[in-house]
């Protein structure tokens, strides 16, 4: 997602080792603000959330429009033009001071540099998958991303899982085995997408609320832009680039990839401020559902019985995680009552 769509402990809600409040985690790799259990979804928040995940969900169609550009050129153009668009946004929002302040902080810059490298890997794998007949496996990657987030929460953050979460993890592990049998090999594309995005969210969790979404994306793309610009120049010089050789329409389609990257992120930020974390967590499934539907109906990718079985197990695991997540507000109220 390429998203981008989309995590530390994003759906885990895993019980921490101490009595500290449960982490709000992140969704789609972007830190989410805390949402109180009594908060109710707003109409505008839902519209922003649907807009963000809807755009991330139909990105495979957009990548098809960019052919004959290859995945490397698409990602390089996406980085360069995202920086241009973010610079324009910072100017309109008068937020340059915040972005520059964050960039001068060595620890923040190092963290966002690591995040930039991870999201670049994620974008590259996703673009390659869509353009090479692996859109189903790409959708699988974002379906299993919440499971990977839970796993990272246990391995890195030393969180404790509740019984329902352990059950979901076990079902997810069985699903990967079934899918490995169905594909005839380990689903590396799905795992690469899930782990790169999960690690991206985990790294961004260390930034927390210090950097707003637009400033964060600006810094991340600024870190990647020198390499991306060199890639575009080398491709153009070698005659394999398409940015300047496929006509005006193609150029502007590649340029618009910056907008396609930044706009859903801005929408997501607006949704996260208006919605409970549980609602945002459920909305995130919209993106892989759309990607999966496109893979079947538009790209006509094969789905033999063993793949349906594997996907079914993944969806069962996600249902278990969602049920556990939706019970988190009630558990939080019980803890507060006990503390009082």
C-alpha positions in Angstrom: 0.0 0.0 0.0 1.2 0.5 -0.4 -0.1 1.8 1.1 0.2 2.4 2.6 -2.2 1.8 3.0 -1.3 -0.1 6.8 2.0 -1.2 12.7 3.4 -1.8 16.0 0.4 -3.1 17.9 -2.2 -1.9 15.6 -4.8 -4.5 16.3 -3.1 -6.5 18.9 -4.4 -4.6 22.0 -2.0 -7.0 23.7 -1.8 -6.7 27.4 1.5 -4.9 28.3 3.8 -6.3 31.0 3.1 -3.3 33.3 -0.1 -1.7 34.4 0.4 1.1 31.8 -2.5 1.9 29.5 -2.8 -0.2 26.4 -0.8 1.3 23.5 -2.9 3.0 20.8 -0.5 1.5 18.3 -0.7 2.5 14.7 -2.8 1.8 11.7 -1.4 1.5 8.2 1.9 2.4 9.5 0.9 5.8 10.7 0.7 6.5 14.4 -2.9 6.8 15.6 -4.0 9.1 18.3 -5.6 7.6 21.4 -9.4 7.2 21.1 -11.4 6.9 24.3 -13.8 4.0 24.6 -16.7 6.4 24.9 -15.9 8.1 21.6 -18.4 7.6 18.8 -17.7 7.5 15.1 -18.4 10.8 13.2 -19.8 10.9 9.7 -16.9 13.0 8.4 -14.4 10.6 10.1 -16.0 7.6 8.4 -15.9 9.3 5.1 -12.3 10.3 5.5 -11.4 6.7 6.5 -13.3 5.2 3.6 -11.6 7.6 1.3 -8.1 6.7 2.6 -8.5 3.0 2.5 -10.6 3.1 -0.7 -7.7 4.9 -2.5 -5.2 2.4 -1.2 -7.5 -0.4 -2.3 -7.7 0.7 -5.9 -4.0 1.6 -6.3 -3.4 -1.6 -8.4 -5.6 -0.1 -11.1 -3.6 3.1 -11.0 -0.3 1.1 -11.4 -1.7 -0.5 -14.5 -2.2 2.9 -16.0 1.5 3.6 -15.5 2.6 0.8 -17.8 5.1 0.5 -19.6 6.8 2.0 -16.5 8.4 -0.7 -14.4 8.1 -1.0 -10.6 11.5 0.6 -9.9 10.6 3.7 -12.0 7.1 3.9 -10.5 8.5 3.9 -7.0 11.3 6.4 -7.9 8.7 8.8 -9.5 6.4 8.2 -6.5 9.1 9.4 -4.1 10.2 12.4 -6.1 6.7 13.7 -6.8 5.5 12.9 -3.3 8.2 15.3 -2.0 7.0 18.0 -4.5 3.4 17.6 -3.3 4.3 17.5 0.3 6.3 20.7 0.0 3.3 22.3 -1.6 1.1 21.1 1.3 3.6 22.4 3.9 3.6 25.8 2.2 -0.2 25.9 2.1 -0.5 24.8 5.8 2.4 27.0 6.8 4.0 24.0 8.5 7.6 24.3 7.3 8.9 25.2 10.8 7.5 22.0 12.3 9.0 19.9 9.5 12.4 21.5 9.8 12.4 21.3 13.6 11.7 17.5 13.3 14.4 17.1 10.7 17.0 18.9 13.0 16.3 16.3 15.7 18.9 13.6 15.2 16.9 10.8 16.8 13.7 11.7 14.9 15.6 12.0 11.6 17.3 8.6 12.2 13.9 7.0 13.0 12.2 8.4 9.9 15.2 7.4 7.8 14.7 3.8 8.9 11.0 4.2 8.2 11.7 5.6 4.7 13.8 2.5 3.8 11.1 0.1 5.0 8.3 1.9 3.2 10.4 2.0 0.0 10.8 -1.8 0.2 7.0 -2.1 0.7 6.2 0.2 -2.2 8.7 -1.7 -4.5 7.4 -5.1 -3.6 3.8 -4.0 -4.0 4.4 -2.4 -7.4 6.3 -5.5 -8.6 3.5 -7.8 -7.4 0.7 -5.9 -9.1 2.6 -5.6 -12.4 3.7 -9.3 -12.5 0.5 -11.1 -11.8 0.7 -11.4 -8.0 -2.0 -9.0 -6.9 -3.8 -11.7 -4.9 -0.6 -12.4 -2.9 -0.2 -8.6 -2.4 -3.7 -8.4 -1.0 -2.8 -11.4 1.3 0.1 -9.4 2.6 -2.1 -6.7 3.9 -4.7 -9.2 5.2 -2.0 -10.8 7.4 -0.4 -7.5 8.4 -2.4 -7.3 11.6 -1.2 -10.7 12.6 2.4 -9.7 11.9 1.8 -6.6 14.0 0.7 -8.8 16.9 3.7 -11.0 16.4 6.0 -8.0 16.5 4.3 -6.7 19.6 5.2 -10.0 21.3 8.8 -10.3 20.0 9.9 -6.6 20.1 7.6 -4.9 22.6 7.3 -7.9 24.9 3.6 -7.7 25.0 1.5 -10.5 26.5 -1.3 -12.0 24.4 -4.7 -12.9 25.5 -6.1 -16.4 24.7 -8.2 -15.2 21.7 -5.1 -13.5 20.3 -3.1 -16.7 20.7 -5.8 -18.6 18.9 -5.8 -16.1 16.0 -2.0 -16.4 15.8 -2.2 -20.2 15.6 -4.9 -20.0 12.9 -2.8 -17.5 11.0 0.3 -19.8 11.1 -1.8 -22.7 9.8 -3.1 -20.4 7.0 0.5 -19.6 5.9 1.3 -23.3 5.8 -1.8 -24.0 3.7 -1.0 -21.1 1.3 2.6 -22.3 1.0 1.2 -25.7 -0.1 -1.2 -23.9 -2.5 1.5 -21.7 -4.0 4.0 -24.5 -4.1 6.4 -22.2 -2.2 6.4 -19.8 0.8 4.2 -16.7 -0.1 7.3 -14.4 0.0 5.5 -11.5 -1.6 2.8 -11.5 1.0 5.3 -11.9 3.9 7.6 -9.2 2.6 4.7 -6.8 2.4 3.3 -7.7 5.8 6.7 -7.6 7.6 8.0 -4.4 5.8 4.7 -2.6 6.7 4.5 -4.0 10.2 8.1 -3.0 10.9 7.4 0.4 9.3 4.6 1.0 11.8 6.8 -0.3 14.7 9.5 2.2 13.8 7.0 5.1 13.3 5.6 4.2 16.8 8.9 5.5 18.2 8.1 8.9 16.7 4.7 9.0 18.3 2.9 12.3 18.2 6.1 14.4 17.8 5.7 14.7 14.0 2.5 15.2 12.1 1.6 13.0 9.1 2.5 15.5 6.3 5.9 16.5 7.9 6.7 12.8 8.5 6.0 11.9 4.9 8.0 14.9 3.7 11.0 13.9 5.7 10.8 10.3 4.6 10.5 11.2 0.9 13.3 13.8 1.3 15.6 11.0 2.6 14.7 8.8 -0.4 14.7 11.5 -3.1 18.4 11.7 -3.9 18.5 7.9 -4.7 15.1 8.1 -6.5 16.3 11.1 -8.6 19.5 9.2 -9.6 17.4 6.2 -10.6 15.2 8.3 -12.8 18.2 9.9 -14.5 19.9 6.5 -15.0 16.8 5.0 -16.5 16.4 8.0 -18.8 20.0 7.9 -19.9 19.9 4.2 -20.6 16.7 4.5 -22.7 14.7 2.2 -20.4 12.9 5.1 -18.6 9.4 6.1 -19.6 8.9 9.4 -17.7 9.9 11.6 -20.7 9.4 9.2 -23.6 5.7 8.1 -23.4 4.0 11.3 -24.0 2.5 14.1 -21.9 -0.3 12.0 -20.4 2.1 9.4 -19.2 4.3 12.0 -17.6 1.4 13.5 -15.7 0.1 10.1 -14.6 3.5 9.4 -13.1 3.6 12.9 -11.5 0.2 12.3 -10.0 1.6 9.4 -8.1 2.8 12.0 -5.5 -0.8 13.0 -5.0 -2.0 9.4 -4.9 0.6 8.8 -2.1 -0.1 11.9 0.1 -3.9 12.4 -0.2 -4.9 9.1 1.4 -2.4 9.7 4.2 -4.0 13.1 4.9 -7.4 11.5 4.8 -6.2 8.9 7.2 -4.9 11.5 9.6 -8.3 13.3 9.5 -10.1 10.0 10.1 -7.9 9.0 13.0 -8.6 12.2 14.8 -12.3 11.7 14.5 -12.8 8.0 15.0 -12.2 5.5 17.8 -9.1 3.3 17.2 -11.3 0.2 16.9 -13.3 1.8 14.1 -10.1 2.7 12.2 -8.8 -0.8 12.8 -11.8 -2.3 11.2 -11.8 0.1 8.3 -8.2 -1.0 7.4 -9.6 -4.3 6.0 -11.3 -2.3 3.2 -8.0 -1.9 1.3 -7.0 -5.6 1.0 -10.7 -6.5 0.3 -10.7 -4.1 -2.7 -7.3 -5.3 -3.9 -8.4 -9.0 -3.6 -11.6 -8.2 -5.6 -9.6 -6.5 -8.3 -7.2 -9.3 -8.5 -10.0 -11.8 -9.1 -12.4 -9.7 -11.3 -10.0 -7.4 -13.2 -6.7 -9.1 -13.3 -8.3 -12.6 -13.5 -5.7 -14.2 -11.2 -6.2 -17.9 -10.3 -7.7 -18.9 -7.0 -7.6 -22.7 -6.7 -9.3 -24.4 -3.7 -6.2 -24.6 -1.5 -5.8 -20.8 -1.8 -9.4 -20.2 -0.9 -8.8 -22.5 2.2 -5.7 -20.5 3.1 -7.5 -17.1 2.7 -10.4 -18.5 4.7 -8.1 -19.3 7.6 -6.6 -15.8 7.4 -10.0 -14.2 7.5 -11.0 -16.4 10.5 -7.9 -15.2 12.3 -8.8 -11.6 11.6 -12.3 -12.1 12.9 -10.8 -13.5 16.1 -8.5 -10.5 16.4 -11.4 -8.1 15.7 -13.6 -9.6 18.3 -10.8 -9.3 20.8 -10.2 -5.7 19.8 -13.8 -4.7 20.0 -13.8 -6.1 23.6 -10.9 -3.8 24.6 -13.1 -0.8 25.6 -15.1 -3.0 28.0 -11.9 -4.4 29.5 -10.6 -0.9 29.9 -13.7 0.2 31.7 -13.4 -2.8 34.0 -9.8 -2.0 34.8 -10.6 1.6 35.6 -13.5 0.6 37.8 -11.2 -1.8 39.6 -8.6 0.9 40.0 -11.1 3.3 41.5 
